[in-house]
Amino acid sequence: MKLLITMLLFAIVLVLCWPLALLILVLWPILWLLAIPFHVIGMAMQALLALVRVILFLPARILGYRVSR
């Protein structure tokens, strides 16, 4: 569904302003490559926060605390 919406928006931009659509086609892979380090940093931060959470809740797990669901 996301791809369909993206293609529809691109078609609208292509009809209304084709130079902008061509610029988007050229710049999109470059922007995607520039965003890769931020994705890696985000995954590392998520893993670090998960580790901190596990360390903080370790005493409770040792004592047998269970979350009721």
Number of C-alpha atoms within 10 A of each C-alpha: 6 7 8 9 10 11 12 12 13 18 14 13 16 15 11 11 11 14 12 13 18 13 10 15 12 11 11 11 11 10 11 10 10 11 11 11 11 11 11 11 11 12 12 12 12 12 12 12 12 12 11 12 11 12 10 11 11 13 11 10 12 8 8 9 11 8 6 4 3
